[in-house]
Amino acid sequence: MSISFDFTGRTAVVTGGAQGIGHAIAGMFHAAGAKVAILDRDPEALAAGWAADDRISTHAVDVTDTAAVAATIADVHAWAGGIDIAVNNAGITRDTVVWKMTDDQWRAVLDVHLGGTFAVTRAVVPLMRAAGYGRIVNVTSYTGLHGTIGQSNYAAAKGGIVAFTKTVAKETARFGITVNAISPNAATAMVQAVGPERLAEMTASVPAGRFAEPEEMATAVGYLAAEQSAYVTGVVLPVDGGLAM
Ligand SMILES: NC(=O)c1ccc[n+]([C@@H]2O[C@H](COP(=O)([O-])OP(=O)(O)OC[C@H]3O[C@@H](n4cnc5c(N)ncnc54)[C@H](O)[C@@H]3O)[C@@H](O)[C@H]2O)c1
C-alpha cells in the first residue's frame, strides 16, 4: 500500500507496536518520515518486528506500569527532542461471560486498555502542551460501542476509552492538541484467536464481507494524526467495513 502522509520531523509513540495493528501504525509513521518509539511488553516480538534504525526506538515496557511508562516517555523525549503523536493501541482480551469472570480477567483487561491509555496520555500531554501541538489517537472497539457477549471486561475498557478520549479532547483542545479514537476491524492474532468457526461468523457480519488488513487501520490513524486534521477532535472513527452501522 502506498503511503501519502508526510510526518517528516515528527515523533510518534505507538504502544503495542510489536505486531498487529500497532506494527502497521508504527510502520506507516516510519514510512512517512517520522521518528517512531514503539512500546510493547513483548521484547521477543519487538526484536522480531523491528530492525535497528536511526528513526526507530523500541522499548520493552508494560503499559500498566505507570512509572515505567513515565520514564520511557521521558527517554523518548530526550532521544527525539519532542513527542508530537501518541497512539494508545496496546491491548489484550480475557474473554468469558460475566458470571464466570475472575477478578484477574477483569482487572487485567481494564488495566492494559484503560490504565495504559491513561498512563501514556498523562505522560505526553504536558510535553504537547509545552509545544502547543499534539495528536493523540486511541484505539477503541465495536465492543466498546455496542457490546459483545463474553467481553464485558473488554467492553467496559473500550467504552471507557471513548469517554476518556472525549474528556481529554475537551481538556486539551485549546493547547493545539487533538484526541481521537479509531474503532478497528482487522485480521490480527487477537481476532484469529477466536477460532475458524467464530471467525467465519464474524466475517459474515461485516457489510464489506471481509476483515481489513492492519495497514488499513494505519491509514485512518495517519489522517487523525496529520497536522491538517487540527479541527477534528473527540471523534470515534469506525474503520470497520460498516460493522457498526
Ligand atoms: N483486530 C481487531 O479487529 C480489533 C478490533 C477492535 C479493537 N482492536 C484493538 O486494536 C488494538 C491492537 O489489537 P491487535 O488486533 O493488533 O492485537 P495483537 O494482539 O495482534 O497486538 C496487541 C499488541 O499489544 C501488546 N500488548 C499487550 N499488552 C500490553 C501491555 N500491557 N503493555 C504493552 N504492550 C502490550 C502485545 O504484546 C501486542 O504486540 C487493541 O487495543 C485491540 O483491542 C482490534
The ligand as a MOL file (V3000), in Angstrom:
LIG
                    3D

  0  0  0     0  0            999 V3000
M  V30 BEGIN CTAB
M  V30 COUNTS 44 48 0 0 0
M  V30 BEGIN ATOM
M  V30 1 N -8.0310 -6.6070 15.4430 0
M  V30 2 C -9.2180 -6.0600 15.5220 0
M  V30 3 O -10.0990 -6.2870 14.6950 0
M  V30 4 C -9.5370 -5.1260 16.6250 0
M  V30 5 C -10.8560 -4.7060 16.7760 0
M  V30 6 C -11.1520 -3.7750 17.7400 0
M  V30 7 C -10.1380 -3.2730 18.5310 0
M  V30 8 N -8.8680 -3.7280 18.3830 0 CHG=1
M  V30 9 C -7.8500 -3.1570 19.2480 0
M  V30 10 O -6.7090 -2.8410 18.4680 0
M  V30 11 C -5.5510 -2.8940 19.3070 0
M  V30 12 C -4.4790 -3.7550 18.6450 0
M  V30 13 O -5.0020 -5.0570 18.5340 0
M  V30 14 P -4.3920 -6.1880 17.5570 0
M  V30 15 O -5.5610 -6.8240 16.9250 0
M  V30 16 O -3.3020 -5.6300 16.7650 0 CHG=-1
M  V30 17 O -3.8410 -7.2210 18.6740 0
M  V30 18 P -2.4680 -8.0110 18.8080 0
M  V30 19 O -2.7220 -8.9780 19.8960 0
M  V30 20 O -2.0280 -8.5130 17.4720 0
M  V30 21 O -1.4320 -6.8910 19.2860 0
M  V30 22 C -1.5120 -6.3110 20.5530 0
M  V30 23 C -0.1190 -5.8280 20.9500 0
M  V30 24 O -0.2370 -5.1910 22.2380 0
M  V30 25 C 0.8420 -5.6370 23.0500 0
M  V30 26 N 0.4700 -5.5360 24.4640 0
M  V30 27 C -0.4720 -6.2500 25.1170 0
M  V30 28 N -0.4920 -5.9080 26.4100 0
M  V30 29 C 0.4690 -4.9670 26.5860 0
M  V30 30 C 0.9310 -4.2380 27.7040 0
M  V30 31 N 0.4010 -4.4320 28.9290 0
M  V30 32 N 1.9250 -3.3390 27.5350 0
M  V30 33 C 2.4710 -3.1530 26.3110 0
M  V30 34 N 2.0880 -3.8320 25.2120 0
M  V30 35 C 1.0830 -4.7320 25.3420 0
M  V30 36 C 1.0780 -7.0740 22.6140 0
M  V30 37 O 2.3600 -7.5580 23.0130 0
M  V30 38 C 0.9020 -6.9570 21.1030 0
M  V30 39 O 2.1070 -6.6230 20.4620 0
M  V30 40 C -6.0270 -3.4000 20.6600 0
M  V30 41 O -6.2540 -2.3110 21.5250 0
M  V30 42 C -7.3340 -4.0730 20.3240 0
M  V30 43 O -8.1940 -4.1410 21.4260 0
M  V30 44 C -8.5380 -4.6490 17.4560 0
M  V30 END ATOM
M  V30 BEGIN BOND
M  V30 1 1 1 2
M  V30 2 2 2 3
M  V30 3 1 2 4
M  V30 4 1 4 5
M  V30 5 2 4 44
M  V30 6 2 5 6
M  V30 7 1 6 7
M  V30 8 2 7 8
M  V30 9 1 8 9
M  V30 10 1 8 44
M  V30 11 1 9 10
M  V30 12 1 9 42
M  V30 13 1 10 11
M  V30 14 1 11 12
M  V30 15 1 11 40
M  V30 16 1 12 13
M  V30 17 1 13 14
M  V30 18 2 14 15
M  V30 19 1 14 16
M  V30 20 1 14 17
M  V30 21 1 17 18
M  V30 22 2 18 19
M  V30 23 1 18 20
M  V30 24 1 18 21
M  V30 25 1 21 22
M  V30 26 1 22 23
M  V30 27 1 23 24
M  V30 28 1 23 38
M  V30 29 1 24 25
M  V30 30 1 25 26
M  V30 31 1 25 36
M  V30 32 1 26 27
M  V30 33 1 26 35
M  V30 34 2 27 28
M  V30 35 1 28 29
M  V30 36 1 29 30
M  V30 37 2 29 35
M  V30 38 1 30 31
M  V30 39 2 30 32
M  V30 40 1 32 33
M  V30 41 2 33 34
M  V30 42 1 34 35
M  V30 43 1 36 37
M  V30 44 1 36 38
M  V30 45 1 38 39
M  V30 46 1 40 41
M  V30 47 1 40 42
M  V30 48 1 42 43
M  V30 END BOND
M  V30 END CTAB
M  END
